[in-house]
């Protein structure tokens, strides 16, 4: 997995471990992602052209932020 992660980072991917996504808003040809960091809950945001939902057990929350009805999908 470390090799796959290193390859992704080399190609511009940013992994945001310990971050919790709070909001996802469409912006132009991308997204504005609001998040909290770690245990102190400091907030921030970032821009992304693409989002890959790999939140595991939290994947429904991410899908919901993007307006996807996971019950109907």
Beta strands, then each sheet from edge to edge (+ up, - down):
strand 1: 19-27
strand 2: 30-37
strand 3: 42-48
sheet 1: 1+ 2- 3+
end
